[in-house]
Amino acid sequence: MDGLADLGGTPGWGPVHPPPPDEPVFAEPWQRRAFALAILSGRVASGGVNTDAFRHALERLDRAAYFDDGYYGRWLNGGELMLADSSILAPGAIDARARNLRGEHVPEPPVPEPARPDYAPTAPGSLRSLDTAPAFAAGDRVRARTASVPGHTRLPRYARGRTGVVQAVRPASVLPDTNAHFRGENPQYVYSVRFDSRELWGADAEPFAITVEMYESYLEAAA
């Protein structure tokens, strides 16, 4: 999560504007097509449904692909990146095809030999069962670990090194940090951890509490 997509708590974005209650799911016809293409691309590239790998693809987009093309444009760009990762498409193939459809004459890269990951989920969805007991319980004071994780993670920067209180223990779930890279599901318990805003952003922060869902390996006991 380190990088472009880890925006939580960062300044300079202005106030949050809730969407209008009658906002359509798809404001333009192309958006529903982009949504469908992104879902299909992720399945073709991964050999199955891997939401974590798709999120990791979004995180690796450049600034223009992430911000300028809008929400569904971002999804379409992420699906394209996953197809390139698995050599279903050659890098630049879609851009070349689009230019040729516009009447330009540019060479299109040859179709590569597919190299999909060796991936098969052990069960539908992300919830899993564990024989071990949770390491923490409701009411425990915990601290989010500070180590920067290479690659994908769901541990936000603003919570690292900060102390909170476990509000609830959730069922075990596939760990995104490994699953996004096709290195195994490594299921762990998930905890709802309540943080004070001033613990996260300093004494001048507006007073409120925020609850963050955190995997067991993200946490350590706090004194």
Phi, psi and omega in degrees: 000345178302132177122210191303320187277347183273076187264349185304126176079000180279141183278168172097002183260355179078182182290156177276131179250110179300144179291151177296147184297336181260018180298130179288153177298317179236113182283334181228149181303325183295335183292320178292326177291320178297319178301311181296318180295322180294316178298313180296318181298317179299320180290318179294318183289326186263343186079014180170182180276118177224089182298326181294319178295324178292317177299320179296324177296318178299320181294337184267001177290154175282174187301317181296315181292331182276317186259312193290332184271002178078179187299307183283334172296323176298317178299316180296318178295322178294319177297320178298318180297320178296321178295323177291321178302322183266009179058030169283323174238148171281145175305132180086359184294318182292319179298316179296318180296319179297319179295321179292325177294335177276002178101000176282169180230091180236148179290139176262138181295148179295153179290123183280172174280123183302145179221064181292150176292154176279088191224133172207117179298148182280345180196161177295152176071196183246346182284140180223165178254142178235146177276342182272158179276155176298147179284337183232161180229164178303134182098345180289140172273129184228159177235134176286136182295155185259348185297136174280126184267123176293136181085210188279141171204156176254014177271107185289148181300321186294343181263349186293130181080002183261152185255136178217188183236132178293123177266326182200151175259125181259166178298158178294146182219157176304134181280117181300327185301326178261322184295325180297334182255011179060037178251026178106157184280324176043058185296145180218156172294150178245141183236136170274113185248127182263125179244144171280139183301326181285336172291325182278319190235010174099170187296337182274358182290149173300131184287120174195173177242148178228139179253129181241132176277123188228136178285156187302321182289350177279349192241153170221158179294139177259145179294000000 
